[in-house]
Amino acid sequence: MTLSKNKQQLPREKLLRFGVHTLTDVELLAIFLRTGTKNYNVLELAYQLFTEFGSFSQLISASQTECCKHHGLGVVKYCQLQAIVELTQRYLKEKVTQENILASPSQTRHYLATRLAHKEREIFLVLFLDNQNQVISVDEMFVGTYNCVEVHPREIVRQALKYNAAALILAHNHPSGIAEPSEADKQITQYIEQVCDLVDIRIVDHIVIGKGEYVSFAERGWI
């Protein structure tokens, strides 16, 4: 892959002319990298990194050691990547917490995907809602392994009572990338519903996040 020096500026020009959504993954990464190396211009470097990592998710979830092993990346760019991810999560969390969460389900899913999709372990997260369906808090309640997480419904209820929450949205990720819920996912959801029903707390949804896909229990009619 060889590009002239003038064409290295194309991603920025394309963004300004047509919008950021028109950029490819390689072009977005090239804008982030800003410069290439002695042997590769910035687009070539971005293409090479995508080839080596395989996806944005793999690049973002790479450890500092793994990231810095790749030519063209270093501590500074690793810190910048982590900061971009955190900035995105905080922006989306702010949007989610300022509105009736049930009025913008796609925004909620986008926030959850940004927060969970790149994680290498299963994380069970709970959004605690008030009577107006606004978010009181977003807590990562339980952290598991690559393919399972142990969930304790009583701990969820205890936290909900602490916040005086009226409703909950449950969410967890599947690091395998396949969002389809397991039987264990369905059983723990039913159990949490039963326990929460005793203290008059509603379960609005349980969203399972994969890589580029999700499953909503509410949309499936399971809640």
CYANA upper distance limits for C-alpha pairs under 8 A (distance plus 0.5 A):
  1 MET  CA     44 GLU  CA      6.63
  2 THR  CA     44 GLU  CA      7.29
  3 LEU  CA      7 LYS  CA      6.69
  3 LEU  CA      8 GLN  CA      7.43
  3 LEU  CA     41 ASN  CA      7.86
  3 LEU  CA     43 LEU  CA      8.09
  3 LEU  CA     44 GLU  CA      8.02
  4 SER  CA      8 GLN  CA      7.23
  5 LYS  CA      9 GLN  CA      8.19
  5 LYS  CA     41 ASN  CA      8.09
  6 ASN  CA     10 LEU  CA      8.06
  8 GLN  CA     41 ASN  CA      7.69
  8 GLN  CA     42 VAL  CA      7.12
  8 GLN  CA     43 LEU  CA      6.91
  9 GLN  CA     13 GLU  CA      6.90
 10 LEU  CA     14 LYS  CA      6.27
 11 PRO  CA     15 LEU  CA      6.57
 11 PRO  CA     23 LEU  CA      7.38
 11 PRO  CA     27 GLU  CA      5.99
 11 PRO  CA     28 LEU  CA      7.83
 11 PRO  CA     30 ALA  CA      8.06
 11 PRO  CA     31 ILE  CA      7.27
 12 ARG  CA     16 LEU  CA      6.73
 12 ARG  CA     31 ILE  CA      7.38
 13 GLU  CA     17 ARG  CA      6.55
 14 LYS  CA     18 PHE  CA      6.14
 14 LYS  CA     19 GLY  CA      7.49
 14 LYS  CA     20 VAL  CA      8.29
 14 LYS  CA     22 THR  CA      8.04
 14 LYS  CA     23 LEU  CA      7.72
 15 LEU  CA     19 GLY  CA      5.04
 15 LEU  CA     20 VAL  CA      5.20
 15 LEU  CA     21 HIS  CA      8.29
 15 LEU  CA     22 THR  CA      7.53
 15 LEU  CA     23 LEU  CA      7.25
 16 LEU  CA     20 VAL  CA      7.99
 18 PHE  CA     22 THR  CA      6.97
 19 GLY  CA     23 LEU  CA      8.28
 23 LEU  CA     27 GLU  CA      6.20
 23 LEU  CA     28 LEU  CA      6.62
 24 THR  CA     28 LEU  CA      6.74
 25 ASP  CA     29 LEU  CA      6.72
 25 ASP  CA     56 PHE  CA      8.39
 26 VAL  CA     30 ALA  CA      6.60
 26 VAL  CA     43 LEU  CA      7.49
 26 VAL  CA     46 ALA  CA      6.04
 26 VAL  CA     47 TYR  CA      6.19
 26 VAL  CA     50 PHE  CA      7.58
 27 GLU  CA     31 ILE  CA      6.84
 27 GLU  CA     43 LEU  CA      7.32
 27 GLU  CA     46 ALA  CA      7.98
 28 LEU  CA     32 PHE  CA      6.95
 29 LEU  CA     33 LEU  CA      6.63
 29 LEU  CA     46 ALA  CA      6.29
 30 ALA  CA     34 ARG  CA      6.55
 30 ALA  CA     35 THR  CA      8.20
 30 ALA  CA     42 VAL  CA      6.11
 30 ALA  CA     43 LEU  CA      5.91
 30 ALA  CA     45 LEU  CA      8.10
 30 ALA  CA     46 ALA  CA      5.79
 33 LEU  CA     42 VAL  CA      7.43
 33 LEU  CA     46 ALA  CA      8.06
 33 LEU  CA     77 LYS  CA      8.07
 34 ARG  CA     42 VAL  CA      7.16
 35 THR  CA     41 ASN  CA      7.53
 35 THR  CA     42 VAL  CA      5.60
 36 GLY  CA     40 TYR  CA      6.08
 36 GLY  CA     41 ASN  CA      4.91
 36 GLY  CA     42 VAL  CA      4.35
 36 GLY  CA     43 LEU  CA      7.98
 36 GLY  CA     44 GLU  CA      8.21
 36 GLY  CA     45 LEU  CA      6.50
 36 GLY  CA     72 GLY  CA      7.54
 37 THR  CA     41 ASN  CA      6.75
 37 THR  CA     42 VAL  CA      7.78
 37 THR  CA     45 LEU  CA      7.95
 37 THR  CA     72 GLY  CA      6.81
 40 TYR  CA     44 GLU  CA      6.07
 40 TYR  CA     45 LEU  CA      6.10
 41 ASN  CA     45 LEU  CA      6.63
 42 VAL  CA     46 ALA  CA      6.63
 43 LEU  CA     47 TYR  CA      6.60
 44 GLU  CA     48 GLN  CA      6.62
 45 LEU  CA     49 LEU  CA      6.68
 45 LEU  CA     72 GLY  CA      7.61
 46 ALA  CA     50 PHE  CA      6.74
 47 TYR  CA     51 THR  CA      6.73
 48 GLN  CA     52 GLU  CA      6.74
 49 LEU  CA     53 PHE  CA      6.49
 49 LEU  CA     54 GLY  CA      8.43
 49 LEU  CA     70 HIS  CA      8.18
 50 PHE  CA     54 GLY  CA      5.71
 50 PHE  CA     55 SER  CA      6.46
 50 PHE  CA     56 PHE  CA      8.05
 51 THR  CA     55 SER  CA      8.48
 53 PHE  CA     58 GLN  CA      6.26
 53 PHE  CA     59 LEU  CA      6.22
 54 GLY  CA     58 GLN  CA      7.07
 54 GLY  CA     59 LEU  CA      8.28
 55 SER  CA     59 LEU  CA      6.87
 56 PHE  CA     60 ILE  CA      6.49
 57 SER  CA     61 SER  CA      6.54
 57 SER  CA    117 ALA  CA      8.04
 57 SER  CA    118 HIS  CA      5.66
 58 GLN  CA     62 ALA  CA      6.51
 58 GLN  CA    118 HIS  CA      7.66
 59 LEU  CA     67 CYS  CA      7.82
 60 ILE  CA     81 LEU  CA      7.21
 60 ILE  CA     82 GLN  CA      7.61
 60 ILE  CA     85 VAL  CA      8.26
 60 ILE  CA    118 HIS  CA      7.70
 61 SER  CA    118 HIS  CA      6.33
 61 SER  CA    119 LYS  CA      7.22
 61 SER  CA    120 GLU  CA      8.05
 62 ALA  CA     66 GLU  CA      6.31
 62 ALA  CA     67 CYS  CA      6.22
 63 SER  CA     67 CYS  CA      6.44
 64 GLN  CA     68 CYS  CA      6.48
 64 GLN  CA     75 VAL  CA      7.70
 64 GLN  CA     78 TYR  CA      6.96
 65 THR  CA     69 LYS  CA      6.85
 66 GLU  CA     70 HIS  CA      7.93
 67 CYS  CA     73 LEU  CA      7.14
 67 CYS  CA     74 GLY  CA      7.64
 67 CYS  CA     78 TYR  CA      7.18
 68 CYS  CA     73 LEU  CA      5.91
 68 CYS  CA     74 GLY  CA      5.13
 68 CYS  CA     75 VAL  CA      6.95
 68 CYS  CA     78 TYR  CA      7.78
 69 LYS  CA     73 LEU  CA      8.01
 69 LYS  CA     74 GLY  CA      8.32
 70 HIS  CA     74 GLY  CA      8.36
 73 LEU  CA     77 LYS  CA      6.36
 73 LEU  CA     78 TYR  CA      7.48
 74 GLY  CA     78 TYR  CA      6.54
 75 VAL  CA     79 CYS  CA      6.62
 76 VAL  CA     80 GLN  CA      6.72
 77 LYS  CA     81 LEU  CA      6.58
 78 TYR  CA     82 GLN  CA      6.84
 79 CYS  CA     83 ALA  CA      6.57
 80 GLN  CA     84 ILE  CA      6.62
 81 LEU  CA     85 VAL  CA      6.87
 82 GLN  CA     86 GLU  CA      6.74
 83 ALA  CA     87 LEU  CA      6.42
 84 ILE  CA     88 THR  CA      6.62
 85 VAL  CA     89 GLN  CA      6.75
 85 VAL  CA    114 THR  CA      8.38
 86 GLU  CA     90 ARG  CA      6.62
 87 LEU  CA     91 TYR  CA      6.62
 88 THR  CA     92 LEU  CA      6.68
 88 THR  CA    114 THR  CA      8.17
 89 GLN  CA     93 LYS  CA      6.46
 89 GLN  CA    111 TYR  CA      7.10
 89 GLN  CA    114 THR  CA      6.88
 89 GLN  CA    115 ARG  CA      6.74
 90 ARG  CA     94 GLU  CA      6.51
 91 TYR  CA     95 LYS  CA      6.86
 92 LEU  CA     96 VAL  CA      6.59
 92 LEU  CA    107 GLN  CA      8.16
 92 LEU  CA    110 HIS  CA      8.34
 92 LEU  CA    111 TYR  CA      5.92
 93 LYS  CA     97 THR  CA      6.49
 93 LYS  CA    111 TYR  CA      7.03
 94 GLU  CA     98 GLN  CA      6.65
 95 LYS  CA     99 GLU  CA      7.28
 96 VAL  CA    100 ASN  CA      8.29
 96 VAL  CA    101 ILE  CA      6.64
 96 VAL  CA    107 GLN  CA      7.49
 96 VAL  CA    108 THR  CA      6.77
 96 VAL  CA    111 TYR  CA      8.19
 96 VAL  CA    135 VAL  CA      7.73
 97 THR  CA    101 ILE  CA      7.82
 97 THR  CA    134 GLN  CA      6.61
 97 THR  CA    135 VAL  CA      5.39
 97 THR  CA    136 ILE  CA      7.86
 98 GLN  CA    134 GLN  CA      7.53
 98 GLN  CA    135 VAL  CA      8.16
 99 GLU  CA    103 ALA  CA      8.16
 99 GLU  CA    134 GLN  CA      6.56
100 ASN  CA    104 SER  CA      7.81
100 ASN  CA    132 GLN  CA      7.18
100 ASN  CA    133 ASN  CA      5.76
100 ASN  CA    134 GLN  CA      5.46
100 ASN  CA    135 VAL  CA      8.40
101 ILE  CA    105 PRO  CA      7.11
101 ILE  CA    108 THR  CA      7.38
101 ILE  CA    133 ASN  CA      6.38
101 ILE  CA    134 GLN  CA      6.29
101 ILE  CA    135 VAL  CA      7.57
102 LEU  CA    133 ASN  CA      7.16
104 SER  CA    108 THR  CA      7.02
105 PRO  CA    109 ARG  CA      6.73
106 SER  CA    110 HIS  CA      6.60
107 GLN  CA    111 TYR  CA      6.70
108 THR  CA    112 LEU  CA      6.74
109 ARG  CA    113 ALA  CA      6.49
109 ARG  CA    207 ILE  CA      8.30
109 ARG  CA    214 TYR  CA      8.49
110 HIS  CA    114 THR  CA      6.64
111 TYR  CA    115 ARG  CA      6.70
112 LEU  CA    116 LEU  CA      6.38
112 LEU  CA    117 ALA  CA      8.22
112 LEU  CA    171 ALA  CA      8.10
112 LEU  CA    209 ILE  CA      7.89
113 ALA  CA    117 ALA  CA      5.49
113 ALA  CA    209 ILE  CA      6.57
113 ALA  CA    210 GLY  CA      8.26
113 ALA  CA    211 LYS  CA      8.50
114 THR  CA    118 HIS  CA      8.09
116 LEU  CA    123 ILE  CA      7.86
116 LEU  CA    172 HIS  CA      7.82
116 LEU  CA    173 ASN  CA      6.34
116 LEU  CA    209 ILE  CA      7.45
117 ALA  CA    173 ASN  CA      6.81
117 ALA  CA    174 HIS  CA      8.18
117 ALA  CA    175 PRO  CA      7.63
117 ALA  CA    177 GLY  CA      8.28
117 ALA  CA    209 ILE  CA      6.65
117 ALA  CA    210 GLY  CA      6.39
117 ALA  CA    211 LYS  CA      6.13
117 ALA  CA    212 GLY  CA      8.46
118 HIS  CA    175 PRO  CA      7.88
118 HIS  CA    211 LYS  CA      8.12
119 LYS  CA    123 ILE  CA      8.35
119 LYS  CA    173 ASN  CA      8.20
119 LYS  CA    175 PRO  CA      6.94
120 GLU  CA    146 TYR  CA      6.72
120 GLU  CA    175 PRO  CA      6.02
121 ARG  CA    143 VAL  CA      7.47
121 ARG  CA    144 GLY  CA      6.37
121 ARG  CA    145 THR  CA      5.38
121 ARG  CA    146 TYR  CA      5.02
121 ARG  CA    147 ASN  CA      7.75
121 ARG  CA    174 HIS  CA      8.40
121 ARG  CA    175 PRO  CA      6.70
122 GLU  CA    143 VAL  CA      6.52
122 GLU  CA    144 GLY  CA      5.59
122 GLU  CA    145 THR  CA      6.25
122 GLU  CA    146 TYR  CA      6.37
122 GLU  CA    147 ASN  CA      6.96
122 GLU  CA    148 CYS  CA      6.54
122 GLU  CA    149 VAL  CA      6.30
122 GLU  CA    172 HIS  CA      7.14
122 GLU  CA    173 ASN  CA      5.98
122 GLU  CA    174 HIS  CA      6.52
122 GLU  CA    175 PRO  CA      6.92
123 ILE  CA    140 GLU  CA      7.26
123 ILE  CA    141 MET  CA      8.15
123 ILE  CA    142 PHE  CA      6.34
123 ILE  CA    143 VAL  CA      5.11
123 ILE  CA    144 GLY  CA      6.69
123 ILE  CA    149 VAL  CA      7.33
123 ILE  CA    172 HIS  CA      5.91
123 ILE  CA    173 ASN  CA      6.57
124 PHE  CA    140 GLU  CA      6.49
124 PHE  CA    141 MET  CA      6.29
124 PHE  CA    142 PHE  CA      5.61
124 PHE  CA    143 VAL  CA      6.91
124 PHE  CA    149 VAL  CA      7.69
124 PHE  CA    151 VAL  CA      7.92
124 PHE  CA    170 LEU  CA      7.97
124 PHE  CA    171 ALA  CA      6.40
124 PHE  CA    172 HIS  CA      4.94
124 PHE  CA    173 ASN  CA      7.77
125 LEU  CA    138 VAL  CA      7.64
125 LEU  CA    139 ASP  CA      6.15
125 LEU  CA    140 GLU  CA      4.78
125 LEU  CA    141 MET  CA      5.99
125 LEU  CA    142 PHE  CA      7.60
125 LEU  CA    170 LEU  CA      6.61
125 LEU  CA    171 ALA  CA      5.64
125 LEU  CA    172 HIS  CA      6.36
126 VAL  CA    138 VAL  CA      6.33
126 VAL  CA    139 ASP  CA      5.93
126 VAL  CA    140 GLU  CA      6.98
126 VAL  CA    141 MET  CA      7.29
126 VAL  CA    156 ILE  CA      8.41
126 VAL  CA    168 LEU  CA      7.12
126 VAL  CA    169 ILE  CA      6.30
126 VAL  CA    170 LEU  CA      5.25
126 VAL  CA    171 ALA  CA      6.67
127 LEU  CA    135 VAL  CA      7.03
127 LEU  CA    136 ILE  CA      8.07
127 LEU  CA    137 SER  CA      6.51
127 LEU  CA    138 VAL  CA      5.07
127 LEU  CA    139 ASP  CA      7.10
127 LEU  CA    168 LEU  CA      6.08
127 LEU  CA    169 ILE  CA      5.52
127 LEU  CA    170 LEU  CA      6.97
128 PHE  CA    135 VAL  CA      6.27
128 PHE  CA    136 ILE  CA      5.96
128 PHE  CA    137 SER  CA      5.86
128 PHE  CA    138 VAL  CA      6.85
128 PHE  CA    160 ALA  CA      7.10
128 PHE  CA    163 TYR  CA      8.07
128 PHE  CA    165 ALA  CA      6.26
128 PHE  CA    166 ALA  CA      8.19
128 PHE  CA    167 ALA  CA      6.76
128 PHE  CA    168 LEU  CA      5.39
128 PHE  CA    169 ILE  CA      7.29
129 LEU  CA    133 ASN  CA      5.68
129 LEU  CA    134 GLN  CA      5.77
129 LEU  CA    135 VAL  CA      5.05
129 LEU  CA    136 ILE  CA      5.91
129 LEU  CA    137 SER  CA      7.94
129 LEU  CA    165 ALA  CA      5.91
129 LEU  CA    166 ALA  CA      6.42
129 LEU  CA    167 ALA  CA      5.56
129 LEU  CA    168 LEU  CA      6.27
129 LEU  CA    169 ILE  CA      8.33
130 ASP  CA    134 GLN  CA      6.08
130 ASP  CA    135 VAL  CA      7.07
130 ASP  CA    136 ILE  CA      6.92
130 ASP  CA    164 ASN  CA      7.98
130 ASP  CA    165 ALA  CA      5.60
130 ASP  CA    166 ALA  CA      5.55
130 ASP  CA    167 ALA  CA      7.03
131 ASN  CA    165 ALA  CA      8.07
131 ASN  CA    166 ALA  CA      6.01
131 ASN  CA    167 ALA  CA      7.96
133 ASN  CA    167 ALA  CA      7.93
136 ILE  CA    163 TYR  CA      7.72
136 ILE  CA    165 ALA  CA      7.94
141 MET  CA    156 ILE  CA      8.00
142 PHE  CA    149 VAL  CA      7.38
142 PHE  CA    150 GLU  CA      7.42
142 PHE  CA    151 VAL  CA      6.87
143 VAL  CA    149 VAL  CA      6.57
143 VAL  CA    150 GLU  CA      8.15
144 GLY  CA    148 CYS  CA      6.20
144 GLY  CA    149 VAL  CA      4.41
144 GLY  CA    150 GLU  CA      6.92
145 THR  CA    149 VAL  CA      6.69
146 TYR  CA    174 HIS  CA      8.37
146 TYR  CA    175 PRO  CA      6.69
146 TYR  CA    176 SER  CA      8.23
147 ASN  CA    174 HIS  CA      7.45
147 ASN  CA    175 PRO  CA      7.55
147 ASN  CA    176 SER  CA      8.01
151 VAL  CA    188 ILE  CA      8.08
152 HIS  CA    156 ILE  CA      7.31
153 PRO  CA    157 VAL  CA      6.80
153 PRO  CA    191 TYR  CA      7.83
153 PRO  CA    192 ILE  CA      5.77
153 PRO  CA    195 VAL  CA      7.46
154 ARG  CA    158 ARG  CA      6.54
154 ARG  CA    195 VAL  CA      7.93
155 GLU  CA    159 GLN  CA      6.69
156 ILE  CA    160 ALA  CA      6.65
157 VAL  CA    161 LEU  CA      6.64
157 VAL  CA    195 VAL  CA      8.02
157 VAL  CA    196 CYS  CA      6.83
158 ARG  CA    162 LYS  CA      6.75
159 GLN  CA    163 TYR  CA      6.87
160 ALA  CA    164 ASN  CA      6.39
160 ALA  CA    165 ALA  CA      5.60
160 ALA  CA    166 ALA  CA      8.36
161 LEU  CA    165 ALA  CA      6.73
165 ALA  CA    201 ILE  CA      7.76
166 ALA  CA    200 ASP  CA      8.02
166 ALA  CA    201 ILE  CA      5.68
166 ALA  CA    202 ARG  CA      6.99
167 ALA  CA    201 ILE  CA      5.68
167 ALA  CA    202 ARG  CA      4.93
167 ALA  CA    203 ILE  CA      6.23
167 ALA  CA    204 VAL  CA      7.04
168 LEU  CA    201 ILE  CA      7.89
168 LEU  CA    202 ARG  CA      6.74
168 LEU  CA    203 ILE  CA      5.48
168 LEU  CA    204 VAL  CA      6.37
168 LEU  CA    205 ASP  CA      7.94
169 ILE  CA    203 ILE  CA      6.58
169 ILE  CA    204 VAL  CA      5.89
169 ILE  CA    205 ASP  CA      5.51
169 ILE  CA    206 HIS  CA      6.37
169 ILE  CA    207 ILE  CA      8.23
170 LEU  CA    203 ILE  CA      8.09
170 LEU  CA    204 VAL  CA      8.49
170 LEU  CA    205 ASP  CA      6.61
170 LEU  CA    206 HIS  CA      4.89
170 LEU  CA    207 ILE  CA      6.77
171 ALA  CA    206 HIS  CA      5.80
171 ALA  CA    207 ILE  CA      5.12
171 ALA  CA    208 VAL  CA      6.20
171 ALA  CA    209 ILE  CA      7.94
172 HIS  CA    206 HIS  CA      8.50
172 HIS  CA    207 ILE  CA      7.14
172 HIS  CA    208 VAL  CA      5.71
172 HIS  CA    209 ILE  CA      6.71
173 ASN  CA    179 ALA  CA      7.95
173 ASN  CA    208 VAL  CA      6.03
173 ASN  CA    209 ILE  CA      4.99
173 ASN  CA    210 GLY  CA      6.45
174 HIS  CA    178 ILE  CA      6.79
174 HIS  CA    179 ALA  CA      6.52
174 HIS  CA    208 VAL  CA      7.60
174 HIS  CA    209 ILE  CA      6.64
174 HIS  CA    210 GLY  CA      5.79
175 PRO  CA    210 GLY  CA      7.23
175 PRO  CA    211 LYS  CA      8.25
176 SER  CA    210 GLY  CA      7.71
176 SER  CA    211 LYS  CA      8.44
177 GLY  CA    209 ILE  CA      8.32
177 GLY  CA    210 GLY  CA      4.72
177 GLY  CA    211 LYS  CA      4.90
177 GLY  CA    212 GLY  CA      8.17
177 GLY  CA    213 GLU  CA      8.34
178 ILE  CA    210 GLY  CA      5.56
178 ILE  CA    211 LYS  CA      7.33
178 ILE  CA    213 GLU  CA      7.93
179 ALA  CA    208 VAL  CA      6.12
179 ALA  CA    209 ILE  CA      5.95
179 ALA  CA    210 GLY  CA      4.83
179 ALA  CA    211 LYS  CA      8.07
179 ALA  CA    213 GLU  CA      6.73
179 ALA  CA    214 TYR  CA      5.79
179 ALA  CA    215 VAL  CA      6.46
180 GLU  CA    208 VAL  CA      7.86
180 GLU  CA    214 TYR  CA      8.14
180 GLU  CA    215 VAL  CA      6.81
181 PRO  CA    185 ASP  CA      6.20
181 PRO  CA    186 LYS  CA      7.40
181 PRO  CA    208 VAL  CA      7.30
181 PRO  CA    215 VAL  CA      7.85
182 SER  CA    186 LYS  CA      7.03
183 GLU  CA    187 GLN  CA      6.66
184 ALA  CA    188 ILE  CA      6.61
185 ASP  CA    189 THR  CA      6.69
186 LYS  CA    190 GLN  CA      6.83
187 GLN  CA    191 TYR  CA      6.73
188 ILE  CA    192 ILE  CA      6.59
189 THR  CA    193 GLU  CA      6.65
189 THR  CA    206 HIS  CA      7.88
190 GLN  CA    194 GLN  CA      6.73
191 TYR  CA    195 VAL  CA      6.78
192 ILE  CA    196 CYS  CA      6.50
193 GLU  CA    197 ASP  CA      6.43
193 GLU  CA    202 ARG  CA      7.94
193 GLU  CA    203 ILE  CA      6.68
194 GLN  CA    198 LEU  CA      7.25
195 VAL  CA    199 VAL  CA      7.94
196 CYS  CA    200 ASP  CA      6.73
196 CYS  CA    201 ILE  CA      5.55
196 CYS  CA    202 ARG  CA      7.25
196 CYS  CA    203 ILE  CA      8.11
197 ASP  CA    201 ILE  CA      6.15
197 ASP  CA    202 ARG  CA      7.25
203 ILE  CA    223 ILE  CA      8.00
204 VAL  CA    218 ALA  CA      7.72
204 VAL  CA    223 ILE  CA      7.74
205 ASP  CA    216 SER  CA      7.18
205 ASP  CA    217 PHE  CA      6.31
205 ASP  CA    218 ALA  CA      5.71
205 ASP  CA    223 ILE  CA      7.03
206 HIS  CA    216 SER  CA      6.47
206 HIS  CA    217 PHE  CA      5.80
206 HIS  CA    218 ALA  CA      7.56
207 ILE  CA    214 TYR  CA      7.33
207 ILE  CA    215 VAL  CA      6.19
207 ILE  CA    216 SER  CA      5.08
207 ILE  CA    217 PHE  CA      6.83
208 VAL  CA    214 TYR  CA      5.99
208 VAL  CA    215 VAL  CA      5.67
208 VAL  CA    216 SER  CA      7.05
209 ILE  CA    213 GLU  CA      6.90
209 ILE  CA    214 TYR  CA      5.10
209 ILE  CA    215 VAL  CA      7.29
210 GLY  CA    214 TYR  CA      6.11
215 VAL  CA    219 GLU  CA      8.40
215 VAL  CA    220 ARG  CA      8.44
216 SER  CA    220 ARG  CA      6.83
217 PHE  CA    221 GLY  CA      6.74
217 PHE  CA    222 TRP  CA      5.60
217 PHE  CA    223 ILE  CA      6.40
218 ALA  CA    222 TRP  CA      6.25
218 ALA  CA    223 ILE  CA      5.48
